[in-house]
Amino acid sequence: MSNTIRIISIVVLSGLAFFCLQVGVFLLSGHRLKNNSRRTLILLQFITGALLAFDAMAYIFRGTSQVGYYMVRISNFMVFALNYFTTFFFCFYSAEFIKSDVLDFKVLFKPRSSIRNGVPVQLYIVFYICLIGIILTIVSQFTNLFYYFDEANLYHRSALYPVSIVLGLSPGLITWAMLFQSQKILQKNVLISLAIYPLFPIIGIVLALLVYGISWIDIGYGIGALHLFFSSIKLMELEFYSDKKDGPRLSPNYKQGVTVPEMKRHITRSHVWQVIASVSGGLLLVMIIVSITGISIPERKLVINKPYLANDKSKSVCVTFLRDSEKFWNDDEDLTRLGAQYNGVIYNNMMATVITDWNVTIDVCEDCTIDPGPWNGNFTIKDRLMNVRKPQDKDEENLHGADYYQVTPLKNLGFGCIMYSPAEYSPLDSKIIFTYESVLKPLSYFLFQVGLVVISILFIVSLTISFTEGKIIRVEEENRKLEDTVKERTKELQEEKNRSEELLLNILPEEVAKRLAMDRNAKIADKIENASVLFADIVGFTKITSALDADTIVGALNSLYSRIDERAKRDGIEKIKTIGDSYMAAAGLFGNEPAEKNALAIVNFARGMLQDIENFNATSNVKLFMRIGINSGNLIAGVIGKTKFVYDIWGDTVNVASRMESSGETSKIHVSENTMELLKGAVSASAPVEMEIKGKGVMKTFFL
């Protein structure tokens, strides 16, 4: 590990530890821990802060002597143990949201009664997994199960380090499954907030398997803990009612689930298989990643005081360095020196480990020189030491690439040179130090392959069963809801009938609606004797629409015609329809009122319309003006069609009313001679105006 990475790790871990501890103090301030409704979150923050602080201390004291020897071991033990405490308290914290109450830690010792009372069974699964993990961590202190320390007191992963990864990953996956199994109980924002937390350490686990040297997992825990704090402040999901001594302490954001006893067995079975699917899926993902990328094993050093003559297969790595018995000669210039070809071989006897980088240091005597042209290595001699380094991509003489000089499992790699040395030098008396880095490829192990197949089968089976159980649960839910649905549907049908009748009254006059309600096939066709018809149209509407957007135009029309509709309802006028910007209404369609009364009613309504337009223009940015035309006489009224039908009127009286409007003037009421005769001086009017009316010839009309 470089000193830069070490310093960065210390700074990041210390900073996160400080923030987590500060958050814990902030949440605790002003309350006693026992009575604080945020107790579990506070413990989670303190434990995460301690975890990060111990990890930072391990980085600080690595490689130092007596004090560091104990501090590094204590710190690493606390890091591994607190990892399990952190995952457990997050599961406990999530269970409180599912139970909608602050849980007492005594529930851990009463699993049966607690599960019956609604405590998730997954909490106990996580508890026992974390307990096993802590026990194995203690065992690791004496057996190097998960990690070991070299002579320089530096921490390194052991071959079984992935076991600790699996034990640390499983509780998070189980908690994740528990959250999504309870999504009907949890509010969506709470579910998302809690579900995000495990993502950070899981991403850290993936990075830890790929990149060695930085505490990715612990950094993930620190970021996740701060996320829980900030989301709790933002969403206010932690506001249990701490002043309530008995009963559930609910926040307004909790939803209550509906317990269905007959579905309990299927739900429990589904949850168990979902947990198995989540855990096996997570393990399968880790195993696939490990099988593809391998596990980076840090630098190791092999010291050979007595050189080998041949490969010793009992050793994981064996290195030989021998003088070729057939290729040696005397130096013509100095008979006390001997020239010879020296051959070295690196034997990799490991079944699943690739030696990716290596360096060989060999003791030689003084006055040794290397002839140009060594192969499979960069050779240098200094201070009676020959150093052979693996060729790198940057080396000019490396024509094959650095990967060519890796030593694959159960293979060997030769290196050699021609060296001149004093005649008495013998490589069999030279100490050899072999330093190497490697990558473990566990897919080569038969047991790993078997485990991969077994976990794959378990994942597929558990996923299939959980889906099947989910289907059964949904069917039972449908059966349970069927009776309620029938009742609700009956109620909805009645409400729908009422709405339909109300809608029909909005479309049709009440008299017509009643007739259709009694007989849907009734023929609506009436001859009206004493009706008065009004047509109104907005002046220059086409020009207005070209200058304004759709929302403004529709909003203005809706506002104006809503006023007019209310007036029509008050005055007893029957609105027939609107056609674009035109408005059509009539009086005397129902009730058998005298023609004179109907004519006066429609004229008063027209005057009110002009007042409504004036009031509208006083408050609106869109200014509108109308022409209004009125005629009185006989007409035909009825309903045509089966879909999108409307109540409409026809006849010469209607056509003339339309002509009165189209030949009228802005903001004036243009009435026919028929209507004027019925008014009998009840309203003042202009002198009669004779004008050509399309389809009628010359007619005498009046402007009120």
C-alpha positions in Angstrom: 0.0 0.0 0.0 1.4 3.4 -1.0 1.8 6.1 1.6 -0.6 8.3 -0.3 -3.4 5.8 -0.2 -2.7 5.3 3.5 -3.0 9.1 4.3 -6.2 9.4 2.1 -7.7 6.5 4.0 -6.9 7.9 7.4 -8.3 11.3 6.5 -11.6 9.9 4.9 -12.2 7.5 7.8 -11.5 10.0 10.5 -13.7 12.6 8.8 -16.6 10.2 8.5 -16.1 9.0 12.1 -16.2 12.6 13.4 -19.5 13.3 11.5 -21.2 10.1 12.6 -20.3 10.7 16.3 -21.4 14.3 16.0 -24.8 13.1 14.6 -25.1 10.7 17.5 -24.5 13.4 20.0 -26.9 15.8 18.2 -29.7 13.2 18.3 -29.0 12.3 21.9 -28.9 15.9 23.1 -31.7 16.8 25.6 -32.9 13.2 26.0 -32.0 10.1 28.0 -31.1 7.3 25.7 -33.6 4.9 27.2 -36.6 7.2 26.6 -35.3 8.6 23.2 -37.5 7.5 20.4 -34.5 7.7 18.0 -32.5 5.3 20.2 -31.7 2.8 17.6 -30.5 5.4 15.1 -28.3 7.0 17.8 -26.7 3.6 18.6 -26.2 3.1 14.8 -24.4 6.4 14.5 -22.2 5.8 17.5 -21.3 2.3 16.4 -20.5 3.4 12.9 -18.4 6.3 14.2 -16.5 3.9 16.4 -16.1 1.4 13.5 -14.6 4.2 11.3 -12.3 5.5 14.1 -10.9 2.0 14.8 -10.3 1.5 11.1 -8.4 4.8 10.9 -6.3 3.8 13.9 -5.4 0.5 12.2 -4.1 2.5 9.2 -2.2 4.9 11.6 -0.4 2.1 13.5 0.3 -0.3 10.6 3.9 -1.2 10.2 5.1 0.3 13.5 6.6 -1.6 16.4 5.5 -2.8 19.9 2.6 -0.3 20.5 1.4 -0.7 16.9 1.5 -4.5 17.2 -1.3 -4.5 19.8 -3.2 -1.5 18.4 -3.4 -2.9 14.9 -4.7 -6.2 16.1 -7.2 -4.6 18.5 -8.4 -2.2 15.8 -8.9 -4.8 13.2 -10.8 -7.0 15.6 -13.1 -4.1 16.5 -13.6 -3.2 12.8 -14.7 -6.7 11.9 -16.9 -7.1 15.1 -18.5 -3.6 14.7 -19.4 -4.4 11.1 -21.8 -7.0 12.4 -23.1 -4.7 15.1 -23.8 -2.1 12.4 -25.7 -4.4 10.1 -27.8 -5.8 13.0 -28.8 -2.3 14.3 -29.8 -1.2 10.8 -32.1 -4.3 10.6 -33.4 -3.5 14.1 -34.0 0.1 13.0 -35.9 -1.1 9.9 -38.0 -3.5 12.0 -39.2 -0.6 14.2 -40.6 1.1 11.1 -42.4 -2.1 10.1 -43.7 -2.7 13.6 -44.6 1.1 13.8 -43.1 1.3 17.3 -39.9 1.7 19.3 -38.8 -1.9 20.1 -37.3 -3.0 23.3 -34.1 -5.1 23.0 -35.7 -7.7 25.2 -37.7 -8.9 22.1 -34.4 -10.6 21.0 -34.8 -13.1 23.9 -38.5 -13.7 23.3 -38.6 -14.5 19.6 -41.9 -16.6 19.5 -44.1 -14.1 21.3 -42.5 -11.2 19.5 -43.0 -12.7 16.1 -46.7 -13.3 17.0 -46.9 -9.6 18.0 -45.7 -8.4 14.6 -41.9 -8.3 15.0 -40.4 -9.4 11.6 -38.8 -12.9 11.7 -36.0 -11.6 9.6 -34.7 -9.6 12.6 -33.8 -12.9 14.4 -32.2 -14.4 11.3 -29.9 -11.4 11.0 -29.3 -11.5 14.8 -28.0 -15.1 14.6 -25.9 -14.5 11.5 -24.2 -11.5 13.1 -23.6 -13.6 16.3 -22.0 -16.3 14.2 -19.9 -13.7 12.4 -18.6 -12.2 15.7 -17.7 -15.7 17.0 -15.8 -16.4 13.9 -14.0 -13.1 14.1 -12.9 -14.0 17.6 -11.7 -17.3 16.3 -9.8 -15.5 13.6 -7.7 -13.8 16.2 -6.0 -17.1 17.0 -6.2 -18.9 13.7 -5.8 -16.2 11.0 -9.2 -17.3 9.6 -10.1 -14.1 7.9 -6.8 -12.1 7.9 -3.2 -12.3 9.1 -0.3 -10.0 9.9 3.1 -10.2 8.3 6.5 -9.6 9.9 6.1 -5.8 9.4 2.8 -5.9 11.3 0.8 -5.2 8.1 -2.7 -6.5 7.8 -3.4 -8.9 4.9 -6.4 -10.9 3.7 -6.5 -14.7 4.2 -7.8 -17.1 1.6 -11.1 -17.3 3.6 -11.6 -13.5 3.7 -14.6 -13.9 1.2 -16.3 -15.9 4.0 -16.4 -12.7 6.1 -17.7 -10.8 3.1 -20.5 -13.3 2.7 -21.4 -13.1 6.4 -21.3 -9.3 6.3 -23.4 -9.2 3.1 -26.1 -11.6 4.1 -27.7 -9.4 6.9 -28.0 -6.5 4.5 -29.6 -8.6 1.8 -32.0 -10.1 4.3 -32.9 -6.6 5.7 -33.4 -5.4 2.1 -35.8 -8.3 1.4 -37.6 -7.6 4.7 -38.2 -3.9 3.6 -39.6 -4.8 0.2 -41.8 -7.5 1.7 -43.3 -4.8 4.0 -43.7 -2.2 1.2 -47.5 -2.3 1.7 -47.0 -1.2 5.3 -44.2 1.4 4.8 -44.7 4.8 3.2 -42.9 5.0 -0.2 -40.5 7.7 1.0 -39.6 5.6 4.1 -39.1 2.5 2.0 -36.8 4.3 -0.4 -34.8 6.0 2.4 -34.2 2.7 4.2 -33.6 0.7 1.0 -30.8 3.1 -0.1 -28.7 2.5 3.0 -27.5 -1.1 2.2 -26.4 0.0 -1.3 -23.4 1.9 0.1 -21.7 -1.1 1.9 -22.7 -3.5 -0.9 -21.0 -1.2 -3.4 -18.1 -1.1 -1.0 -18.0 -5.0 -0.9 -17.7 -5.1 -4.7 -14.9 -2.5 -4.7 -13.1 -4.3 -1.9 -13.0 -7.5 -4.0 -11.7 -5.5 -7.0 -9.4 -2.9 -5.4 -7.2 -3.6 -2.4 -5.9 -1.0 0.0 -8.9 1.2 0.9 -11.6 0.4 3.4 -14.4 0.6 0.9 -16.9 -1.3 3.0 -16.5 0.8 6.1 -16.6 4.0 4.1 -19.9 2.7 2.7 -21.2 2.2 6.2 -20.2 5.7 7.1 -21.9 7.3 4.1 -25.0 5.1 4.7 -25.3 6.2 8.3 -25.1 9.9 7.4 -27.7 9.2 4.7 -30.1 7.8 7.3 -29.7 10.9 9.5 -30.2 13.5 6.7 -33.2 11.6 5.3 -34.7 11.3 8.7 -34.5 15.0 9.2 -35.8 15.8 5.7 -38.7 13.3 5.7 -39.5 13.6 9.4 -40.0 9.8 9.5 -38.4 9.5 13.0 -40.9 11.6 14.9 -42.2 8.9 17.2 -44.5 10.4 19.8 -42.0 10.1 22.7 -44.5 11.5 25.2 -46.8 8.5 24.7 -46.0 5.9 27.3 -48.2 3.1 26.2 -49.2 1.6 22.8 -47.6 2.2 19.4 -45.8 5.5 18.9 -46.8 6.3 15.4 -45.7 9.1 13.2 -48.3 10.6 10.7 -46.3 8.9 7.9 -47.0 5.4 8.9 -49.6 3.2 7.2 -51.3 0.4 8.9 -51.3 -3.0 7.3 -54.4 -5.3 7.1 -53.8 -8.6 8.7 -55.4 -11.5 6.9 -55.2 -14.7 9.1 -56.0 -17.1 6.3 -53.0 -15.8 4.2 -50.5 -15.8 7.1 -49.1 -19.3 6.2 -48.5 -18.4 2.6 -47.1 -15.0 3.5 -44.6 -16.5 6.0 -43.5 -19.1 3.5 -43.1 -16.5 0.8 -41.0 -14.3 3.1 -38.7 -17.2 4.0 -38.1 -18.0 0.3 -37.6 -14.4 -0.6 -34.9 -14.1 2.1 -33.3 -17.3 0.8 -33.5 -15.9 -2.8 -32.0 -12.6 -1.7 -29.1 -14.2 0.2 -28.4 -16.8 -2.4 -28.6 -14.1 -5.1 -26.2 -11.9 -3.3 -23.8 -14.8 -2.7 -24.1 -15.8 -6.3 -23.2 -12.2 -7.4 -20.1 -12.2 -5.2 -19.0 -15.6 -6.4 -19.5 -14.6 -10.1 -17.5 -11.4 -9.5 -14.8 -13.3 -7.7 -14.7 -16.0 -10.4 -14.3 -13.3 -13.1 -12.0 -10.8 -11.5 -10.4 -13.0 -8.8 -9.3 -11.8 -5.3 -6.3 -9.6 -5.2 -3.8 -11.0 -2.7 -1.3 -8.4 -1.4 2.4 -8.7 -1.7 4.1 -11.7 -0.1 7.7 -12.5 0.6 9.3 -16.0 0.3 12.8 -16.3 1.9 14.9 -19.3 0.7 18.0 -19.7 2.8 18.8 -23.1 1.2 18.3 -23.0 -2.5 16.4 -25.8 -4.2 17.9 -28.1 -6.9 14.4 -28.8 -8.3 10.8 -27.9 -7.8 9.4 -28.8 -4.4 5.7 -29.4 -5.1 4.9 -29.3 -1.4 5.5 -25.6 -1.4 3.0 -23.2 -2.9 5.8 -21.4 -4.7 9.3 -22.7 -5.4 12.2 -20.8 -7.0 15.5 -22.3 -8.2 18.6 -20.6 -9.5 21.3 -22.9 -10.9 24.5 -22.7 -13.1 24.2 -24.6 -16.3 26.6 -27.6 -15.9 27.4 -27.6 -19.7 27.6 -23.9 -20.4 30.5 -22.4 -18.4 34.0 -21.2 -19.4 37.1 -19.4 -18.0 37.5 -15.7 -18.6 40.5 -15.4 -21.0 41.5 -12.1 -19.5 41.3 -13.3 -15.9 41.6 -17.0 -15.1 40.3 -16.5 -11.6 36.9 -15.5 -13.0 34.4 -17.9 -14.5 31.7 -17.2 -17.1 28.5 -19.3 -17.1 24.9 -19.4 -18.0 22.6 -19.2 -15.0 19.0 -20.5 -15.2 16.3 -19.6 -12.7 12.8 -21.0 -12.6 9.7 -19.8 -10.8 7.3 -22.7 -10.1 3.7 -21.9 -9.2 2.3 -25.0 -7.5 -0.9 -23.3 -6.5 -4.1 -24.6 -8.2 -6.0 -21.3 -8.4 -3.6 -18.5 -8.0 -1.9 -16.4 -10.7 1.4 -14.7 -9.8 0.8 -11.3 -11.4 4.0 -9.5 -10.4 7.3 -10.8 -9.0 10.8 -9.8 -8.0 13.8 -12.1 -7.2 16.7 -11.0 -5.1 19.8 -13.4 -5.1 22.9 -13.1 -3.0 26.0 -13.0 -5.1 29.6 -12.2 -4.3 31.7 -9.2 -5.2 33.0 -8.6 -8.7 30.0 -10.3 -10.4 28.9 -8.8 -13.7 26.1 -9.6 -16.1 26.6 -10.0 -19.8 24.1 -8.2 -22.0 21.2 -10.3 -23.1 19.3 -11.7 -20.0 15.9 -13.2 -20.7 12.5 -13.0 -19.0 13.6 -10.4 -16.5 15.4 -7.1 -15.9 18.7 -7.9 -14.2 20.7 -5.5 -12.0 23.6 -6.1 -9.5 24.3 -3.8 -6.6 25.9 -4.3 -3.2 26.4 -8.1 -3.7 22.7 -8.5 -4.6 21.3 -9.5 -8.0 17.8 -8.2 -8.5 15.6 -9.8 -11.2 12.4 -7.8 -11.8 9.4 -8.9 -13.9 9.4 -7.1 -17.2 6.9 -4.2 -17.4 5.1 -2.7 -20.3 7.2 0.4 -20.2 10.4 -1.6 -20.7 11.8 -1.2 -24.2 13.1 -4.8 -24.4 9.7 -6.2 -23.4 8.2 -7.4 -26.7 5.5 -9.6 -25.3 3.7 -7.4 -22.8 3.7 -7.6 -19.0 1.0 -10.3 -18.9 3.2 -12.7 -20.8 5.4 -12.9 -17.7 2.7 -13.8 -15.2 2.9 -17.3 -13.8 -0.4 -19.1 -14.1 -1.5 -21.9 -11.8 0.6 -25.2 -11.9 2.9 -23.6 -14.4 6.5 -22.3 -14.3 8.4 -19.4 -15.8 12.1 -19.5 -16.6 14.6 -16.6 -16.4 18.3 -16.4 -16.9 21.5 -14.6 -17.8 25.2 -15.0 -18.5 27.2 -13.8 -15.5 30.9 -13.5 -14.9 31.9 -14.2 -11.3 34.8 -15.3 -9.2 35.4 -19.0 -9.7 34.6 -19.9 -6.1 31.0 -18.5 -6.4 28.2 -21.1 -6.1 24.5 -20.3 -6.5 23.7 -23.2 -4.2 25.1 -21.1 -1.3 23.0 -18.0 -2.2 20.0 -16.9 -0.3 17.0 -16.1 -2.5 14.2 -13.7 -1.6 11.2 -14.0 -3.8 8.6 -11.2 -3.5 5.3 -11.6 -5.4 1.7 -10.4 -5.8 -1.0 -12.7 -6.9 -4.7 -13.0 -7.8 -6.8 -15.9 -6.5 -9.1 -17.5 -9.1 -11.3 -19.7 -7.0 -13.2 -21.1 -10.0 -10.4 -23.5 -10.4 -11.3 -25.2 -7.1 -13.7 -28.1 -7.4 -15.5 -27.2 -4.2 -16.0 -23.7 -5.4 -17.5 -25.0 -8.6 -19.8 -27.3 -6.7 -20.8 -24.4 -4.3 -21.5 -22.1 -7.3 -23.8 -24.8 -8.9 -25.6 -25.4 -5.6 -26.1 -21.7 -4.8 -27.3 -21.2 -8.4 -29.8 -24.0 -8.1 -30.9 -22.7 -4.7 -31.4 -19.2 -6.1 -33.5 -20.4 -9.0 -35.6 -22.7 -6.8 -36.2 -20.1 -4.1 -37.0 -17.4 -6.7 -39.5 -19.8 -8.4 -41.1 -20.7 -5.1 -41.3 -17.1 -3.9 -43.0 -16.1 -7.2 -45.4 -19.1 -6.9 -46.3 -18.2 -3.3 -46.7 -14.6 -4.4 -49.2 -15.7 -7.0 -51.1 -17.7 -4.4 -51.2 -14.8 -2.0 -52.5 -12.5 -4.8 -55.2 -15.1 -5.6 -56.3 -15.3 -2.0 -56.3 -11.5 -1.8 -58.6 -11.4 -4.8 -60.9 -14.0 -3.2 -60.9 -12.1 0.0 -61.7 -8.8 -1.7 -64.4 -10.3 -4.0 -67.3 -10.0 -1.6 -66.2 -6.5 -0.6 -65.8 -5.6 -4.3 -69.4 -6.7 -5.0 -70.7 -4.5 -2.2 -68.5 -1.6 -3.3 -69.5 -2.1 -6.9 -73.2 -2.0 -6.0 -72.6 1.2 -4.2 -70.5 2.6 -7.1 -73.3 1.7 -9.5 -75.8 3.6 -7.5 -73.5 6.5 -7.3 -72.8 6.2 -11.0 -76.5 6.2 -11.7 -76.9 9.4 -9.7 -74.0 11.0 -11.5 -75.5 9.9 -14.9 -78.8 11.5 -14.0 -77.0 14.6 -12.9 -75.0 14.7 -16.1 -78.1 14.1 -18.1 -79.7 17.1 -16.4 -76.6 19.2 -17.4 -77.1 18.1 -21.0 -80.8 18.0 -21.4 -83.7 20.0 -19.9 -85.2 18.4 -16.8 -88.5 17.6 -18.6 -86.7 15.8 -21.4 -84.3 14.0 -19.0 -87.2 12.6 -17.1 -88.9 11.3 -20.2 -85.6 9.6 -21.3 -85.1 8.1 -17.8 -88.5 6.5 -18.0 -87.9 5.2 -21.5 -84.5 5.2 -23.1 -86.1 4.6 -26.5 -88.6 7.4 -26.1 -88.9 9.7 -29.2 -88.4 13.3 -28.2 -90.1 15.5 -30.8 -92.2 18.5 -29.7 -93.9 21.4 -31.5 -93.6 24.7 -29.5 -96.1 27.5 -30.2 -95.0 30.5 -28.2 -91.2 30.3 -28.0 -88.6 33.1 -28.2 -85.1 32.3 -29.4 -81.8 34.1 -28.8 -78.5 33.9 -30.7 -75.3 35.6 -29.5 -71.9 35.8 -31.1 -68.6 37.3 -30.1 -67.5 40.0 -32.5 -64.1 39.5 -34.3 -63.5 36.2 -32.5 -61.4 34.8 -35.4 -59.0 37.7 -35.1 -58.8 37.3 -31.3 -57.9 33.6 -31.6 -55.0 34.4 -33.9 -53.4 36.7 -31.4 -53.8 34.6 -28.2 -52.8 31.2 -27.0 -55.3 28.4 -26.5 -55.3 28.4 -22.7 -56.1 32.2 -22.7 -58.9 31.8 -25.2 -60.6 28.8 -23.7 -60.2 30.3 -20.2 -61.9 33.6 -21.3 -64.8 31.8 -23.0 -65.3 29.5 -20.0 -65.3 32.4 -17.6 -67.8 34.5 -19.7 -70.2 31.7 -20.6 -70.2 30.3 -17.0 -71.5 33.7 -15.9 -74.2 33.6 -18.6 -75.1 30.0 -17.7 -75.7 31.0 -14.1 -77.9 33.9 -15.3 -79.9 31.6 -17.6 -80.6 29.3 -14.6 -81.7 32.2 -12.4 -84.0 33.7 -15.1 -85.6 30.4 -16.2 -84.0 30.5 -19.7 -83.2 27.2 -21.4 -79.7 27.1 -22.8 -79.7 25.1 -26.0 -76.0 24.9 -26.9 -72.8 26.8 -27.7 -71.3 26.4 -31.1 -67.7 27.7 -31.0 -68.1 31.3 -29.7 -71.9 31.4 -30.4 -74.4 31.0 -27.6 -78.0 29.8 -28.2 -80.9 30.0 -25.7 -84.7 30.0 -25.7 -87.7 30.8 -23.5 -91.1 29.2 -23.6 -90.0 25.6 -24.4 -91.8 24.2 -21.3 -94.5 25.4 -19.0 -97.1 26.7 -21.5 -96.4 30.4 -20.6 -97.9 33.2 -22.8 -95.8 34.3 -25.8 -95.6 37.8 -24.4 -94.1 36.6 -21.1 -91.5 34.5 -23.0 -90.5 37.3 -25.2 -90.0 39.7 -22.3 -88.0 37.0 -20.4 -85.6 36.4 -23.3 -85.1 40.2 -23.8 -84.3 40.7 -20.1 -81.9 37.8 -20.3 -80.2 39.4 -23.3 -79.8 42.7 -21.4 -78.3 40.7 -18.5 -75.9 39.1 -21.0 -74.6 42.6 -22.0 -74.2 43.4 -18.3 -72.2 40.2 -17.8 -69.9 41.0 -20.7 -69.3 44.5 -19.3 -68.5 43.0 -15.8 -66.2 40.4 -17.5 -64.3 43.1 -19.4 -63.7 45.1 -16.3 -61.6 42.3 -14.8 -60.2 40.5 -17.8 -57.2 41.2 -20.0 -59.2 39.8 -22.9 -61.9 42.2 -24.0 -65.0 40.6 -25.6 -68.0 42.1 -27.3 -71.2 40.5 -28.6 -74.0 40.8 -31.1 -77.4 39.5 -30.0 -80.3 38.6 -32.1 -83.9 37.6 -31.0 -86.9 36.2 -32.7 -90.2 34.7 -31.5 -92.6 32.2 -33.0 -93.3 28.5 -33.5 -90.5 25.9 -33.7 -89.7 22.2 -33.4 -87.7 20.8 -30.5 -86.3 17.3 -30.0 -83.4 14.9 -29.4 -81.7 13.1 -32.3 -79.2 10.2 -32.2 -78.1 7.7 -29.6 -74.6 8.9 -28.8 -73.4 12.4 -27.9 -77.1 13.5 -28.4 -78.2 17.0 -27.6 -81.6 18.8 -27.2 -82.0 21.0 -30.2 -84.6 23.3 -31.9 -85.4 23.9 -35.6 -87.7 26.0 -37.7 -88.0 29.3 -39.4 -88.2 31.1 -36.0 -84.7 29.8 -35.2 -83.3 30.7 -38.6 -84.6 34.3 -38.3 -83.2 34.6 -34.8 -79.8 33.6 -36.3 -80.2 36.2 -39.0 -81.0 38.9 -36.4 -77.7 38.2 -34.7 -75.6 38.1 -37.9 -77.1 41.4 -39.2 -76.9 43.1 -35.8 -74.5 45.6 -34.3 -71.8 45.2 -31.5 -73.2 45.4 -28.0 -76.8 45.8 -29.2 -79.9 43.6 -29.1 -81.4 43.1 -32.6 -85.0 41.9 -32.5 -87.5 40.9 -35.1 -90.9 42.5 -35.7 -92.6 39.4 -34.3 -90.8 39.8 -30.9 -91.4 43.6 -30.9 -95.1 43.1 -31.3 -95.2 40.7 -28.3 -93.3 43.2 -26.1 -96.1 45.8 -26.6 -93.9 48.8 -25.6 -92.6 47.1 -22.4 -89.0 48.0 -23.6 -87.8 51.0 -25.5 -86.4 50.5 -29.0 -85.0 52.3 -32.0 -87.1 53.3 -35.0 -87.8 50.3 -37.2 -85.0 49.5 -39.7 -85.8 47.7 -42.9 -83.0 45.4 -44.1 -82.6 42.5 -46.5 -82.6 39.2 -44.5 -81.2 36.2 -46.3 -84.0 33.7 -47.2 -86.7 36.1 -46.0 -86.3 39.2 -48.1 -86.9 42.7 -46.6 -87.9 42.7 -42.9 -88.6 45.4 -40.4 -86.3 45.0 -37.3 -85.5 46.9 -34.2 -82.5 47.6 -31.9 -83.3 47.7 -28.2 
